[in-house]
Amino acid sequence: MYSSEKILQIIQKEIKKQGISDKELASKAKCTARYINYLRKGEQKDIGIDYADRMLKALGVSVVLGQEREEP
């Protein structure tokens, strides 16, 4: 299972990999460019599921949360 720290790392890696601007990602994820800047710089240490979902969708990244249960 992914922790919020791990999800932040994935988001930070994708932002860097895609070279997307703070303003462009903010527009796609419906948040502020300042918030994106905090994420990029690592100043934001935690992320809520709603923001994580918006960021990942805006970046075109899928992450599976949790583990599938095995049926008895």
MDTraj code that builds the backbone (N, CA, C; nanometers):
import mdtraj as md
import numpy as np

residues = "MET TYR SER SER GLU LYS ILE LEU GLN ILE ILE GLN LYS GLU ILE LYS LYS GLN GLY ILE SER ASP LYS GLU LEU ALA SER LYS ALA LYS CYS THR ALA ARG TYR ILE ASN TYR LEU ARG LYS GLY GLU GLN LYS ASP ILE GLY ILE ASP TYR ALA ASP ARG MET LEU LYS ALA LEU GLY VAL SER VAL VAL LEU GLY GLN GLU ARG GLU GLU PRO".split()
xyz = np.array([
    [0.0844, -0.1173, 0.0000],
    [0.0000, 0.0000, 0.0000],
    [0.0891, 0.1239, 0.0000],
    [0.0457, 0.2263, -0.0693],
    [0.1227, 0.3498, -0.0792],
    [0.0904, 0.4442, 0.0367],
    [0.1952, 0.5012, 0.0953],
    [0.1769, 0.6062, 0.1946],
    [0.1644, 0.7389, 0.1207],
    [0.1190, 0.8428, 0.1912],
    [0.1074, 0.9733, 0.1259],
    [0.2452, 1.0237, 0.0844],
    [0.3492, 0.9876, 0.1606],
    [0.4860, 1.0276, 0.1238],
    [0.5273, 0.9637, -0.0083],
    [0.4939, 0.8367, -0.0265],
    [0.5284, 0.7659, -0.1497],
    [0.4515, 0.8243, -0.2683],
    [0.3248, 0.8579, -0.2468],
    [0.2462, 0.9190, -0.3532],
    [0.3050, 1.0538, -0.3909],
    [0.3479, 1.1314, -0.2918],
    [0.4139, 1.2594, -0.3195],
    [0.5396, 1.2391, -0.4027],
    [0.6171, 1.1362, -0.3713],
    [0.7389, 1.1070, -0.4482],
    [0.7050, 1.0749, -0.5934],
    [0.5988, 0.9987, -0.6138],
    [0.5562, 0.9640, -0.7495],
    [0.5163, 1.0907, -0.8247],
    [0.4400, 1.1762, -0.7592],
    [0.3956, 1.3012, -0.8213],
    [0.5153, 1.3900, -0.8539],
    [0.6078, 1.4043, -0.7589],
    [0.7268, 1.4868, -0.7812],
    [0.8100, 1.4338, -0.8978],
    [0.8254, 1.3033, -0.9043],
    [0.9027, 1.2409, -1.0123],
    [0.8368, 1.2680, -1.1477],
    [0.7045, 1.2549, -1.1537],
    [0.6326, 1.2778, -1.2792],
    [0.6358, 1.4238, -1.3224],
    [0.6249, 1.5153, -1.2267],
    [0.6334, 1.6575, -1.2594],
    [0.7681, 1.6860, -1.3254],
    [0.8736, 1.6331, -1.2642],
    [1.0086, 1.6540, -1.3177],
    [1.0239, 1.5865, -1.4543],
    [0.9773, 1.4631, -1.4646],
    [0.9897, 1.3858, -1.5882],
    [0.9169, 1.4538, -1.7047],
    [0.7971, 1.5039, -1.6783],
    [0.7161, 1.5641, -1.7840],
    [0.7534, 1.7089, -1.8115],
    [0.8248, 1.7713, -1.7194],
    [0.8643, 1.9103, -1.7384],
    [0.7462, 2.0063, -1.7449],
    [0.6377, 1.9693, -1.6819],
    [0.5167, 2.0510, -1.6838],
    [0.5328, 2.1701, -1.5889],
    [0.4823, 2.2837, -1.6296],
    [0.4944, 2.4033, -1.5452],
    [0.3941, 2.3976, -1.4302],
    [0.4248, 2.4732, -1.3249],
    [0.3345, 2.4799, -1.2098],
    [0.1970, 2.5294, -1.2530],
    [0.1970, 2.6316, -1.3361],
    [0.0719, 2.6933, -1.3809],
    [-0.0118, 2.5950, -1.4636],
    [0.0541, 2.5222, -1.5546],
    [-0.0171, 2.4262, -1.6385],
    [-0.0762, 2.3119, -1.5564],
    [0.0036, 2.2563, -1.4656],
    [-0.0452, 2.1467, -1.3819],
    [-0.1566, 2.1961, -1.2899],
    [-0.1406, 2.3152, -1.2350],
    [-0.2434, 2.3715, -1.1476],
    [-0.3759, 2.3854, -1.2221],
    [-0.3690, 2.4278, -1.3453],
    [-0.4894, 2.4421, -1.4263],
    [-0.5558, 2.3067, -1.4497],
    [-0.4775, 2.2079, -1.4827],
    [-0.5306, 2.0737, -1.5086],
    [-0.5851, 2.0086, -1.3817],
    [-0.5184, 2.0319, -1.2674],
    [-0.5554, 1.9666, -1.1414],
    [-0.6518, 2.0505, -1.0576],
    [-0.6831, 2.1707, -1.1070],
    [-0.7747, 2.2606, -1.0375],
    [-0.7284, 2.2930, -0.8950],
    [-0.6056, 2.3432, -0.8882],
    [-0.5493, 2.3898, -0.7620],
    [-0.4599, 2.5097, -0.7939],
    [-0.3888, 2.5603, -0.6954],
    [-0.3056, 2.6790, -0.7195],
    [-0.1653, 2.6397, -0.7648],
    [-0.1041, 2.7287, -0.8400],
    [0.0343, 2.7078, -0.8825],
    [0.1262, 2.7081, -0.7612],
    [0.0912, 2.7834, -0.6577],
    [0.1708, 2.7859, -0.5342],
    [0.1754, 2.6471, -0.4699],
    [0.0603, 2.5789, -0.4686],
    [0.0546, 2.4444, -0.4125],
    [0.1447, 2.3496, -0.4918],
    [0.1405, 2.3592, -0.6229],
    [0.2257, 2.2763, -0.7084],
    [0.3722, 2.3061, -0.6789],
    [0.4044, 2.4333, -0.6611],
    [0.5415, 2.4731, -0.6303],
    [0.5872, 2.4112, -0.4982],
    [0.5000, 2.4085, -0.3993],
    [0.5332, 2.3440, -0.2709],
    [0.5611, 2.1951, -0.2916],
    [0.4803, 2.1317, -0.3755],
    [0.5019, 1.9894, -0.4045],
    [0.6353, 1.9674, -0.4744],
    [0.6615, 2.0502, -0.5747],
    [0.7839, 2.0371, -0.6533],
    [0.9083, 2.0512, -0.5647],
    [0.9052, 2.1465, -0.4736],
    [1.0201, 2.1744, -0.3865],
    [1.0294, 2.0812, -0.2664],
    [0.9266, 1.9993, -0.2445],
    [0.9270, 1.9105, -0.1298],
    [0.8879, 1.9791, -0.0002],
    [0.8320, 2.0992, -0.0103],
    [0.7893, 2.1719, 0.1091],
    [0.6566, 2.1191, 0.1630],
    [0.5814, 2.0528, 0.0781],
    [0.4558, 1.9914, 0.1191],
    [0.4881, 1.8473, 0.1579],
    [0.4679, 1.8127, 0.2854],
    [0.5084, 1.6809, 0.3362],
    [0.3964, 1.5777, 0.3350],
    [0.2740, 1.6225, 0.3122],
    [0.1596, 1.5326, 0.3156],
    [0.0620, 1.5752, 0.2055],
    [-0.0154, 1.4807, 0.1565],
    [-0.1133, 1.5129, 0.0526],
    [-0.2401, 1.4341, 0.0794],
    [-0.3528, 1.5014, 0.0679],
    [-0.4819, 1.4350, 0.0850],
    [-0.5177, 1.3545, -0.0379],
    [-0.6080, 1.2614, -0.0204],
    [-0.6461, 1.1721, -0.1298],
    [-0.7079, 1.2497, -0.2456],
    [-0.7843, 1.3546, -0.2157],
    [-0.8468, 1.4338, -0.3215],
    [-0.7415, 1.5035, -0.4079],
    [-0.6457, 1.5689, -0.3429],
    [-0.5396, 1.6359, -0.4190],
    [-0.4530, 1.5346, -0.4931],
    [-0.4217, 1.4246, -0.4290],
    [-0.3408, 1.3213, -0.4948],
    [-0.4114, 1.2710, -0.6200],
    [-0.5414, 1.2465, -0.6091],
    [-0.6191, 1.1982, -0.7231],
    [-0.6167, 1.2992, -0.8377],
    [-0.6371, 1.4268, -0.8055],
    [-0.6369, 1.5300, -0.9098],
    [-0.5001, 1.5436, -0.9760],
    [-0.3936, 1.5380, -0.8952],
    [-0.2577, 1.5515, -0.9501],
    [-0.2248, 1.4342, -1.0414],
    [-0.2529, 1.3137, -0.9930],
    [-0.2204, 1.1937, -1.0710],
    [-0.2983, 1.1909, -1.2026],
    [-0.4258, 1.2268, -1.1978],
    [-0.5054, 1.2304, -1.3213],
    [-0.4498, 1.3351, -1.4175],
    [-0.4162, 1.4525, -1.3643],
    [-0.3625, 1.5598, -1.4489],
    [-0.2304, 1.5185, -1.5135],
    [-0.1540, 1.4353, -1.4430],
    [-0.0253, 1.3879, -1.4947],
    [-0.0399, 1.2616, -1.5795],
    [-0.1601, 1.2035, -1.5825],
    [-0.1830, 1.0817, -1.6605],
    [-0.1223, 0.9585, -1.5981],
    [-0.1182, 0.9555, -1.4644],
    [-0.0564, 0.8448, -1.3913],
    [-0.1635, 0.7709, -1.3106],
    [-0.1577, 0.6391, -1.3141],
    [-0.2491, 0.5564, -1.2351],
    [-0.1731, 0.4897, -1.1218],
    [-0.2331, 0.4893, -1.0048],
    [-0.1752, 0.4234, -0.8881],
    [-0.2855, 0.3416, -0.8227],
    [-0.2574, 0.2173, -0.7894],
    [-0.3538, 0.1323, -0.7216],
    [-0.3294, 0.1448, -0.5722],
    [-0.4326, 0.1866, -0.5004],
    [-0.4225, 0.1992, -0.3554],
    [-0.4786, 0.0739, -0.2908],
    [-0.4092, 0.0240, -0.1916],
    [-0.4556, -0.0960, -0.1229],
    [-0.4148, -0.2215, -0.1983],
    [-0.4532, -0.3321, -0.1421],
    [-0.4217, -0.4610, -0.2022],
    [-0.5495, -0.5361, -0.2280],
    [-0.5483, -0.6160, -0.3319],
    [-0.6652, -0.6986, -0.3613],
    [-0.6729, -0.8087, -0.2568],
    [-0.7936, -0.8380, -0.2161],
    [-0.8148, -0.9442, -0.1179],
    [-0.8306, -1.0781, -0.1896],
    [-0.7721, -1.1771, -0.1309],
    [-0.7886, -1.3110, -0.1857],
    [-0.9160, -1.3710, -0.1288],
    [-0.9963, -1.4298, -0.2143],
    [-1.1199, -1.4930, -0.1704],
    [-1.0866, -1.6291, -0.1102],
    [-1.1503, -1.6625, 0.0030],
    [-1.1238, -1.7940, 0.0669],
    [-1.1720, -1.9107, -0.0152],
])
top = md.Topology()
chain = top.add_chain()
for i, resn in enumerate(residues, 1):
    res = top.add_residue(resn, chain, resSeq=i)
    for name in ("N", "CA", "C"):
        top.add_atom(name, md.element.get_by_symbol(name[0]), res)
traj = md.Trajectory(xyz[None], top)
